[in-house]
Structures are given as structure tokens and as C-alpha cells.
């Protein structure tokens, strides 16, 4: 299945970034790449399940490319496949300081879900989530 989403990964653990066109998927992916994540796919992400785990790859036509709005298409090294560990929905703004645990289903696999926050620490918080998860 191909989703309208971007995906980056840290140590093979992927974050699926989705939202409407112009919501900042590529921009957030670029910020996470600047913090050490690897590009998996930009704007279109192929997802599948392997042994009950959701995985992401890039469609061949866009592999190794990411859009930087106002700059153009940039080349990037990519990770061939990432195990999805987190989903970020840029269409919804988080209103709670300590939000409830949410999930997003990808091909029947439940992923932890974060809503967009308007703060410069959002990419760093996502990175830390990938590293160590969230406390209960």
C-alpha cells in the first residue's frame, strides 16, 4: 500500500509522518534528518507487514529524494526499509500538555500516534521517542 506520508528512521525505527499537502511532512522529515535520522521516503511511502510488523520503504521513482519547499528536490542517502515505531499526524494540533496515549492503525498494526505541536522542540521530542519510547 502506498500512503501520502513521509518516513524517516533512527537505528531502523521509523516514524511515519502524515497530513494534508502543505502540512510540513517533508519539513519535519528534514529537521529529523538534521538530528541524525535517515530518510526512508518522502511524500509517498510504501508500507507492508512482515511477520506482524509494519515496515516502510520508498517507491523506486522517488527513492533518495526529498522536497525542500523553496529550495527544490534534494538528494539523500536512504534506508532501504524501516520498522515503523511511531506515527505523527500533522493534520491535528495537540492541545493537551500531557496527551493521552493514542494509536494509528497501519495495515492492522497499531502504532503510537502523536499530533502536531507548535514548538521548536517537536523534532527533538520525536527523536527521543524513537530512542527510548514514552513513559506511562
C-alpha positions as CSV (number, residue, x, y, z in Angstrom):
1,X,0.0,0.0,0.0
2,X,1.3,3.5,-0.8
3,X,0.5,6.2,1.7
4,X,0.7,10.0,1.3
5,X,3.3,10.2,4.0
6,X,7.0,10.8,4.6
7,X,9.1,8.4,6.7
8,X,12.5,8.8,8.4
9,X,14.2,6.3,10.8
10,X,16.7,6.2,13.6
11,X,18.5,2.9,14.1
12,X,15.9,1.3,11.8
13,X,12.9,2.5,13.9
14,X,10.7,4.5,11.6
15,X,8.3,7.4,12.1
16,X,5.5,7.7,9.6
17,X,4.7,11.4,9.1
18,X,1.3,12.1,7.5
19,X,-1.0,15.0,6.9
20,X,-2.5,17.0,4.1
21,X,-0.5,18.5,1.3
22,X,1.5,21.5,2.6
23,X,1.3,20.5,6.3
24,X,5.0,20.1,6.7
25,X,5.7,16.4,6.2
26,X,8.9,17.0,4.3
27,X,10.0,19.9,6.5
28,X,9.7,17.7,9.6
29,X,11.5,14.9,7.9
30,X,14.3,17.3,7.0
31,X,14.5,18.5,10.6
32,X,14.7,14.9,11.9
33,X,17.4,14.1,9.3
34,X,19.4,17.1,10.6
35,X,19.2,15.5,14.0
36,X,20.6,12.1,12.7
37,X,17.6,10.3,11.2
38,X,17.9,8.5,7.8
39,X,15.4,9.2,5.0
40,X,13.2,6.3,4.1
41,X,10.7,8.0,1.8
42,X,9.3,11.5,1.2
43,X,5.7,12.2,0.3
44,X,4.8,8.7,-0.8
45,X,5.7,5.8,1.5
46,X,5.1,2.1,0.7
47,X,4.0,0.2,3.7
48,X,3.7,-3.6,4.2
49,X,3.6,-6.1,7.1
50,X,6.3,-8.6,7.7
51,X,5.7,-11.1,10.5
52,X,3.1,-8.8,12.0
53,X,5.3,-5.8,12.0
54,X,4.6,-2.7,9.8
55,X,7.5,-1.7,7.6
56,X,8.1,1.2,5.3
57,X,10.1,1.6,2.1
58,X,10.3,4.2,-0.7
59,X,8.7,3.7,-4.1
60,X,11.6,3.3,-6.6
61,X,10.7,6.5,-8.6
62,X,11.3,8.8,-5.5
63,X,14.0,6.8,-3.6
64,X,16.8,9.1,-2.5
65,X,14.9,12.4,-3.0
66,X,13.2,14.8,-0.6
67,X,11.5,18.1,-1.3
68,X,12.7,21.2,0.4
69,X,10.0,23.8,-0.2
70,X,11.5,26.9,-1.8
71,X,14.8,25.0,-2.4
72,X,13.9,22.1,-4.7
73,X,14.4,18.4,-4.7
74,X,17.4,17.3,-2.7
75,X,19.3,14.0,-2.9
76,X,19.7,12.0,0.3
77,X,21.0,8.7,1.4
78,X,18.2,6.4,2.2
79,X,17.5,3.5,4.5
80,X,16.0,0.7,2.4
81,X,13.5,-0.5,4.9
82,X,12.4,0.7,8.4
83,X,10.3,-1.0,11.1
84,X,7.5,1.5,11.9
85,X,7.6,2.5,15.6
86,X,5.6,5.8,15.6
87,X,3.1,7.8,13.6
88,X,2.8,11.6,13.5
89,X,-0.4,13.3,12.3
90,X,0.3,16.9,11.2
91,X,-3.4,17.5,10.5
92,X,-4.3,17.6,14.2
93,X,-2.8,20.1,16.6
94,X,-2.1,18.8,20.1
95,X,-4.0,20.8,22.7
96,X,-3.0,18.9,25.9
97,X,0.2,19.3,27.8
98,X,0.3,15.6,28.7
99,X,-1.8,14.0,25.9
100,X,-3.4,10.5,26.3
101,X,-1.8,7.5,24.6
102,X,-3.1,7.4,21.1
103,X,-2.6,4.9,18.3
104,X,-2.9,4.8,14.5
105,X,-3.5,1.6,12.6
106,X,-1.3,0.7,9.6
107,X,-2.4,-2.5,7.9
108,X,-3.8,-3.7,11.2
109,X,-0.7,-2.9,13.2
110,X,-1.3,-0.3,15.9
111,X,1.4,2.4,16.1
112,X,1.8,5.0,18.9
113,X,0.4,8.4,17.5
114,X,1.5,11.9,18.1
115,X,-0.4,15.0,17.0
116,X,1.5,18.1,15.7
117,X,2.7,20.6,18.3
118,X,3.7,24.2,17.6
119,X,7.0,24.2,19.3
120,X,10.7,24.1,18.2
121,X,11.3,21.0,20.4
122,X,8.9,18.8,18.4
123,X,11.6,17.2,16.2
124,X,13.8,16.6,19.3
125,X,10.8,15.1,21.2
126,X,10.1,12.7,18.2
127,X,13.8,11.7,18.1
128,X,13.8,10.9,21.8
129,X,10.6,9.0,21.4
130,X,12.3,6.8,18.8
131,X,15.3,6.3,21.1
132,X,13.5,5.4,24.3
133,X,9.7,5.5,23.9
134,X,7.3,7.2,26.2
135,X,6.8,6.8,29.9
136,X,3.4,5.6,31.1
